[in-house]
Amino acid sequence: MKKGPGPRPTSSFFTRTSNLFHPSDTCGRPTTNTMTDLDTIIARMYAGFCFEAGQRPDWKTQDEIFAPGARMVRVNDDGVFAFDLGSFRRDFDRMIDSGEMPSFWEGELWRETHLFGDVAHVLSAYEMRRSRGGEVLNRAVKSIQLFKQDGRWRVSAMIWRREGREVRIPEAVGH
């Protein structure tokens, strides 16, 4: 008997591709504290990593967004660096304390979201700056996996790749 891929789900699966954001619009603190909206979670995640000179990232928000045991992996031309939220925070704080990162801003450029019930995958391109109006330092893409439990979205894993010698980000998905 010949096996095929089977029927494709229609009502419970959809893909949303968006060129949602302009750099001046992101990293503003969302006005709602709801954990039920996926777009809000992604906006809060980005906003929580941003800080001005003399400040720190909003680690309390990150603790709310990232599930216990969440994995984070940074990939760049220098290698692959794996973290849990605690070790990522220590590394980030080390860069702040050493003066390597006196302030930080990241803003989303475009996003592609795939949902299947209570599971989501978000591919999100963004740029990094020292401050909101500063020069672009680098661009990267985050692959973010989320699940919805008890009515709220949580990040279970996130891996990101910075642009490098042979890796460039397209201007928008599908273009």
Secondary structure as GFF3:
##gff-version 3
##sequence-region A 1 175
A	DSSP	beta_strand	13	18	.	.	.	ID=ss1
A	DSSP	alpha_helix	38	49	.	.	.	ID=ss2
A	DSSP	alpha_helix	59	65	.	.	.	ID=ss3
A	DSSP	beta_strand	66	76	.	.	.	ID=ss4
A	DSSP	beta_strand	79	84	.	.	.	ID=ss5
A	DSSP	alpha_helix	85	97	.	.	.	ID=ss6
A	DSSP	beta_strand	105	116	.	.	.	ID=ss7
A	DSSP	beta_strand	119	129	.	.	.	ID=ss8
A	DSSP	beta_strand	136	149	.	.	.	ID=ss9
A	DSSP	beta_strand	152	162	.	.	.	ID=ss10
###
